[in-house]
Amino acid sequence: MGWDNGWEGSGAAMVSRKQLADFGYKAFSGSMMLLTVYAGYLCSVRVQRMLQHRRERENAPGPES
């Protein structure tokens, strides 16, 4: 009985520590994933604007010159 209680106590401590580590890992990896998705969004928006400005620049000088 004493052995069981001691084992459960240390087991619970280990599980809570593991759960904390799992939660930290999930939170970290999740935030990294969100940052990656956000960076990809910003990059695509930048490329889209650059292409749009390039198209406008190519179209604008034609009638003027």
C-alpha positions as CSV (number, residue, x, y, z in Angstrom):
1,M,0.0,0.0,0.0
2,G,2.8,2.4,0.9
3,W,4.6,1.5,-2.3
4,D,1.5,2.3,-4.3
5,N,0.9,5.7,-2.8
6,G,4.5,6.7,-3.2
7,W,4.5,5.6,-6.8
8,E,1.2,7.4,-7.6
9,G,2.6,10.6,-6.0
10,S,5.7,10.6,-8.0
11,G,3.8,9.5,-11.1
12,A,1.3,12.4,-10.7
13,A,4.2,14.8,-10.4
14,M,5.8,13.4,-13.5
15,V,2.5,13.5,-15.4
16,S,1.9,17.1,-14.5
17,R,5.4,18.0,-15.5
18,K,5.0,16.1,-18.7
19,Q,1.6,17.8,-19.3
20,L,3.2,21.2,-18.7
21,A,6.0,20.4,-21.1
22,D,3.5,19.1,-23.7
23,F,1.4,22.3,-23.3
24,G,4.5,24.5,-23.6
25,Y,5.6,22.6,-26.7
26,K,2.1,22.8,-28.3
27,A,1.8,26.5,-27.5
28,F,5.3,27.2,-28.9
29,S,4.8,25.1,-32.1
30,G,1.4,26.6,-32.5
31,S,2.7,30.2,-32.3
32,M,5.5,29.3,-34.7
33,M,2.9,27.9,-37.1
34,L,0.8,31.1,-36.9
35,L,3.9,33.2,-37.4
36,T,4.8,31.2,-40.5
37,V,1.3,31.5,-41.9
38,Y,1.3,35.2,-41.2
39,A,4.7,35.7,-42.8
40,G,3.6,33.8,-45.9
41,Y,0.5,36.0,-46.1
42,L,2.6,39.2,-45.8
43,C,4.9,37.9,-48.4
44,S,2.1,37.1,-50.9
45,V,0.5,40.5,-50.3
46,R,3.8,42.2,-51.0
47,V,4.4,40.2,-54.2
48,Q,0.8,40.9,-55.3
49,R,1.2,44.7,-54.7
50,M,4.6,44.7,-56.5
51,L,3.2,43.0,-59.5
52,Q,0.2,45.3,-59.5
53,H,2.5,48.4,-59.4
54,R,4.6,46.9,-62.1
55,R,1.6,46.4,-64.3
56,E,0.4,50.0,-63.6
57,R,3.9,51.3,-64.4
58,E,4.0,49.4,-67.7
59,N,0.5,50.6,-68.7
60,A,0.9,54.3,-67.6
61,P,3.9,55.4,-69.7
62,G,2.4,54.0,-72.9
63,P,-0.3,56.7,-73.5
64,E,2.0,59.5,-72.1
65,S,5.0,59.0,-74.4
